[in-house]
Amino acid sequence: MTTTLLDAVARLQTALDTLAHALTAGDERAVLAAEEPLATAVTSLAAFRRTDADPDPGLPQAIAAVRAAVSRCQTLGGSASQFSRAVLGDASYSARGLQLVNAAPRRVTSIT
């Protein structure tokens, strides 16, 4: 079965929508489960080259929708990260998945 570029973009859109739903719900298992379909969609999309196919008239609109979905996921992920830091303290990993080296724990010293 041949996959068109528009099909690959649509799969990416679906994967991003699934991730956004999981982030909105605050469901960490669903966020983790969304990782594999997202990686598969990106890998499939990366296989295309500009010269591989004739441009589909719906492609610009599909790409704009994917850009909006990426922005939505970034915003939701940032909000989740801020909430997590507020509740749990500093994160162990950055938004890019890099392990953070935390300084000494913050302490409040009260002098009365």
URVENWO-V626117 format. One record per residue. N is the residue number from 1. PSI is psi as a letter, one per 40 degrees, with the letter a starting at -180 (NA if undefined). Layout:
n=N psi=PSI
n=N psi=PSI
//
This chain:
n=1 psi=h
n=2 psi=h
n=3 psi=h
n=4 psi=i
n=5 psi=d
n=6 psi=d
n=7 psi=d
n=8 psi=d
n=9 psi=d
n=10 psi=d
n=11 psi=d
n=12 psi=d
n=13 psi=d
n=14 psi=d
n=15 psi=d
n=16 psi=d
n=17 psi=d
n=18 psi=d
n=19 psi=d
n=20 psi=d
n=21 psi=d
n=22 psi=d
n=23 psi=d
n=24 psi=d
n=25 psi=e
n=26 psi=f
n=27 psi=g
n=28 psi=d
n=29 psi=d
n=30 psi=d
n=31 psi=d
n=32 psi=d
n=33 psi=d
n=34 psi=e
n=35 psi=d
n=36 psi=d
n=37 psi=d
n=38 psi=d
n=39 psi=d
n=40 psi=d
n=41 psi=d
n=42 psi=d
n=43 psi=d
n=44 psi=d
n=45 psi=d
n=46 psi=e
n=47 psi=e
n=48 psi=i
n=49 psi=i
n=50 psi=d
n=51 psi=e
n=52 psi=d
n=53 psi=i
n=54 psi=i
n=55 psi=h
n=56 psi=h
n=57 psi=d
n=58 psi=e
n=59 psi=d
n=60 psi=d
n=61 psi=d
n=62 psi=d
n=63 psi=d
n=64 psi=d
n=65 psi=d
n=66 psi=d
n=67 psi=d
n=68 psi=d
n=69 psi=d
n=70 psi=d
n=71 psi=d
n=72 psi=d
n=73 psi=d
n=74 psi=d
n=75 psi=d
n=76 psi=d
n=77 psi=d
n=78 psi=d
n=79 psi=d
n=80 psi=d
n=81 psi=d
n=82 psi=d
n=83 psi=d
n=84 psi=d
n=85 psi=d
n=86 psi=d
n=87 psi=d
n=88 psi=e
n=89 psi=a
n=90 psi=i
n=91 psi=i
n=92 psi=d
n=93 psi=i
n=94 psi=i
n=95 psi=d
n=96 psi=e
n=97 psi=e
n=98 psi=h
n=99 psi=h
n=100 psi=i
n=101 psi=h
n=102 psi=i
n=103 psi=a
n=104 psi=i
n=105 psi=i
n=106 psi=h
n=107 psi=i
n=108 psi=h
n=109 psi=h
n=110 psi=h
n=111 psi=h
n=112 psi=NA
//
